[in-house]
Amino acid sequence: MLRGARRREMRLAQRDRVQALAATVEPPTEPLVWRSGTTARIAAVLWCVTFAALTVPPVGGSLAAPDIGGLVFAVWTSLVAGWAACRVALWRVTADRDGVRVRRLWSTTFLSWSVISHVEARRDGLLEFVGPPGEPMGGLFRPPWLSRRLGLPDTLGEVADTLTAMALHPRLRAPAEADRALSGTPFARWAIPLGLLLCLARDLVHR
């Protein structure tokens, strides 16, 4: 019950922020794009190096002659590691004239402005789009609690407010549609090759 009251309080506070934002900001001239920064990409590289160096190779000690179970486990864990690296380093959220495009594993999910009620900032650093079926999530920002502890701006909250204002006020939306470079390229295009490379790298490191 306290959690529900807290959430209602946060929504009311966001409503006030969005109203103030809508009254002061000018509409963008181009689609707005949020994506991972340098720190996230470095973290993804370190994750890949750590995974290849510290995880156990498949049974048999080599990909050349493992048993089937060991090979499946090696490939599966490497694909998961590759997906995690791409999830940290390659996420992207694009807001244009028609709606929001969220990069996901197999495709880029398009959310029309007409179905978005508002956008919430989650404690885990994700944006939650309230209104569309399943309330999809996207992005991977610095969590709000971490921003407060570090004394840094709450980028996640600012993005959630901006997207909510764009959903509620059509005049704040970019007049153009995002091009293919900003709306396509799912994670799988990069995660699958990276996972296979990690699988080979792990085998080579442990020989």
N, C-alpha and C positions, 0 to 999 in steps of 0.2 A: 504493500500500500504506500509506504514511504517512497519506494522507487517510482511508482506511478505519479505521485505528487511532485517528485523531483523532475520527472520528465516533462510534466505539464508546465512547471516553472521555467524550465529551459526553453520550451517552445514559445512561451510568452515573451521571454527575454529576446529570443531570436526574432520574433515578430517585430518587436520595437526596433531592433538593429536593422532589419530589412527595410522597414518603413523609412528610417533615417537615411539608409543607403540609397533607396530609390529616389529620395528627394534631392540628393546632392550629386550623384555620379552622372557622367555622360555616357551614352551608349558607345560600345567599342566600334571601331571602324573595320576590324577583322575578327574572325573567330578567336575565342579565347582558348588557350591550350595550357594545361598543367601536366607536368611530367616529372620523372625522377631527376634528381640533381647529381652533382659530382660525388657527393658523399655516399649516396645510395649505390652508385655504380662501383665505387671503390669497395664498398662493403660486399657487393655481389662477387667481385673478383676474389676478394679474400675468402669468401665462403667457398668458391670453387676450388681454390688452392688447398684450403683446409680439408675439404671433402676428399680430394684426390690423394692427399698425403696421409690422412689419418684413418680413413675407413678401410675395413678389411677386404681384400680381394676375394673373388669367388673361390669356392671350394676347388682344390686342385692347384691353386697358386698362379694360374694363368688363364687368360681368355682362350688360349690356344687349345686347351684340353680340360675344361671344367666339366662337372656333371651338369645335367640339364637344370636341376634345381638351383645350383650355384650360378649358372649363367642367367637364368630368369631373374634371380634376386639381384645380381649385379646390374643388369640392364634396367630393371625397375627402379632400384634405388638411385641410379644415376640419372634417370629421366626425372624423378621427383626432385633431385638436387638441381638439375637444369631448369626445371619449372620454377623452383624457389628463387634461383638467381635472376631469372627473367622477370619474375613477379616483383622483385625489389628494384631492378635496374631499368626495366622497360615499360613500366605502366604509363598510361596516358589517358587523360580525360579532356575531351574537346567539346566546347559549347559553340554552336553556330546558329544560323537563322532558324533552322528547323527543330533543333533539339540538342541532346547531349549524346556523344559517342564515347563509350567506355571500352577500352581495350581489354579483352578477356582471352582465355586460353585458346579456344578454337575459332573465335570470330570477334568482331567488334560489335558490341551491343548498342543498338540505337534506341534512345528514349525520347519520344516526342514531348515537346513542352506541354502539350495538352493533357498528358497523363501524369505529369510530375506535380504533386501537391506541394512538397517542400523537400529540402535536402538536409539531412542531419549529419553532424560530425560525431563519429563513434570514438569511444575511448581507445580502440586499437589502431586508430589512424586512417580508417576507411571512411569514405562517403557513403551514406545510405540514402537511396532515392525512394522517398515515400510516395506511393501512388501507383506506380507500375506493378503488375503482377509479380509476386515474389520479392518485392522491394529490393532490387539488385544493388550491389555495392561496387565501388570502384576506387581507384587511386591507392596510394599507400604513403600518407603524409606522416610527419612527426606527430605522435599522439599529443592531445592537448595537455595532459598531465605532465608530459616531459617538457613541453614548451614552457609551462609555468615554472617548473623547477630550474630550468636553464635560463629563465628570464628572457626568452625569445618570443617573437610574435606568434600568435596562434594562427598559422597559415591555414590549417585545416578548417577552423571555424570561419575564417574569412572567405574561403572558397565556398563553403556550404551556404553562407549568407548571400554571396554573389549569385550562385546558381539559383537559390530560392527567389531572389529578387528578379532574375531573368525569367523564371517560370511564371511569376505573378504579374510582371510588367513587360509586355511585348516590346515596348519602345527601348528597353535596355538590351535587347538581343542584337547580335551582330547582323548586319544586312546581307552577309554573304554566306554561302555554304562552304564547309571545309572541303579541301581538295583530298584526293585519294591518299596522299602521303600522310595525312593526319587522321584519316578515318579507317584505314585498313590495317594489314599486317598483324594478325593475332599472335599471341605468345608462342603457340605451337610451332610456328615457322622458325623460331630461334631456339625454343626449349628442346625440341627433339634432336636437332644436330648437336647442340651443346651437351645434352645428356649422353649421347653416344661418345662424344669426345671425352667426357669425364670418365666414362667407363673404360676407355682405352688408356687414358692417362693414369687412372688408378692402377691398372694392371702393370703399366710400365714402371711406375714408381715403386711397386712392391716386388719387382723381379729381383 
